[in-house]
Amino acid sequence: MSSIIIIGGGIIGLLTAFELHRAGQKVTLIDRQAFGQESSWAGGGIISPLYPWRYPDAITRLARFSQQIYPDTLAPMQQRTGLDPEFEPNGMLILGDYAREQPQQWVTKHAINMRMVDAAQIHELAPELAERHQQGWWMPDIHQLRNPRLVALVKAYLQTTDITLLEHEAVTAINTLQLRVDSISTSKSTYRADQFVIAGGAWSSQLLQSRGADCGIKPIKGQMLLLQGRAGCVKRITLSEDRYIIPRKDGHVLIGSTTEDVGFNKDTSAQVREQLLDYAVRTIPALKSFTLQQHWSGLRPGSANGIPKIGQHPQLENLYINSGHYRNGLVLAPASARLLSEIMLHKALSLDQSDYAPCDGTHMI
Ligand SMILES: Cc1cc2nc3c(=O)[nH]c(=O)nc-3n(C[C@H](O)[C@H](O)[C@H](O)COP(=O)(O)OP(=O)(O)OC[C@H]3O[C@@H](n4cnc5c(N)ncnc54)[C@H](O)[C@@H]3O)c2cc1C
């Protein structure tokens, strides 16, 4: 049994802790605030990349694997805690006049359940939509999750195990001895372990900076609106104009999102709020009667082509990275955690790890 410290308790760190503990390791998870309060709280919870055919195959493979293992990952947690993250199969409609060739090739290559729909079929699937779209793509299998509930579920489950959970304790230094990490210093103490994992989201490069390779992960801000109205009024996850609408079961509706390269700045702006509201009402006129409840932003861990870094640090043999999931951290989390656990424990790998090799010199989106 190895002792392993994971730095960062967003969804990536939480599920990495789950996988390593399930494999019999002695795990400590540490975050500078309460778990899951950053990007993993702020996201929309769509369990699919947006416009999924635009991404490299490395993302499609990781996403497909995650989509397969999500139900079995959540089931034991739900059983033990009684919490429900609302993992719901709403299906996703992608609207707009996109060239057919690329999506069609992607569907065939990866055997994806996605089909083209015309105006009448769109109306049948989502009568709430303004009738202005002549064509779209329909992905019936796509699920969504409620981010804060997912984080609460995983945290509650981990609390029932012997994992050491440290919140409100910032990691201030990674201390090395020759080519190994010897310990980490925090705002409260110093901790030693056999192996260490960086799952610090948008802050991963800051954590790695003094260690030679920073993996080129940087914050990309996304702003989001939360509306409240009649439950059942909006039926599908809808994607168009590089924006999306996500209906929750209780009548909440999320409208997202921007992609802003503005550093560690989480301000929201009135201009973006008006743009998102305008988009929402043009897409689903009934949203005009909904009330705006909240407007927030989160910092995604941006990476080159959105491909996360999963694996061993190039210089420090007992340091591992699981970060850089950019717009897809919720969908990619179970597969990324499983793959990293397999790499660390020298098990047969579910996916080719070379696609996700950390810090190979490729930088930025
Ligand atoms: C608006 C928005 C919409 C999104 N929508 C979706 C979606 O629909 N589907 C999807 O799949 N993805 C979506 N995402 C992306 C997804 O949320 C992220 O990719 C994912 O949450 C990243 O998880 P993480 O654990 O790596 O990072 P985070 O959740 O940011 O966690 C990193 C953690 O590290 C901690 N930390 C940082 N520095 C230190 C330190 N020095 N010491 C201790 N702890 C530290 C932080 O406190 C934080 O808790 C969205 C993101 C945003 C912002």
The ligand as an ORCA input file, in Angstrom:
! r2SCAN-3c Opt
* xyz 0 1
  C     -18.972     28.180    -16.639
  C     -18.420     26.789    -16.768
  C     -19.199     25.799    -17.386
  C     -18.709     24.481    -17.490
  N     -19.517     23.518    -18.008
  C     -19.068     22.230    -18.081
  C     -19.916     21.191    -18.553
  O     -21.096     21.412    -18.856
  N     -19.403     19.926    -18.670
  C     -18.106     19.645    -18.326
  O     -17.687     18.493    -18.473
  N     -17.290     20.625    -17.853
  C     -17.730     21.899    -17.723
  N     -16.918     22.887    -17.255
  C     -15.507     22.576    -16.983
  C     -15.341     21.885    -15.645
  O     -16.088     22.564    -14.665
  C     -13.845     21.855    -15.277
  O     -13.092     21.299    -16.322
  C     -13.625     21.018    -14.030
  O     -14.458     21.459    -12.983
  C     -12.175     21.059    -13.571
  O     -12.097     20.358    -12.358
  P     -10.788     20.451    -11.461
  O     -11.017     19.563    -10.294
  O      -9.588     20.195    -12.324
  O     -10.687     21.986    -11.054
  P     -11.411     22.814     -9.886
  O     -12.804     22.399     -9.691
  O     -11.171     24.254    -10.179
  O     -10.621     22.357     -8.594
  C      -9.292     22.736     -8.329
  C      -9.136     22.778     -6.818
  O      -7.759     22.997     -6.484
  C      -7.747     23.785     -5.310
  N      -6.449     24.435     -5.157
  C      -5.865     25.320     -6.014
  N      -4.677     25.727     -5.512
  C      -4.493     25.074     -4.337
  C      -3.470     25.088     -3.343
  N      -2.383     25.852     -3.470
  N      -3.605     24.289     -2.256
  C      -4.704     23.503     -2.095
  N      -5.712     23.477     -3.014
  C      -5.609     24.246     -4.115
  C      -8.896     24.776     -5.523
  O      -9.333     25.345     -4.287
  C      -9.947     23.885     -6.189
  O     -10.880     23.348     -5.251
  C     -17.395     24.194    -17.060
  C     -16.628     25.174    -16.425
  C     -17.143     26.453    -16.261
  C     -16.318     27.488    -15.540
*
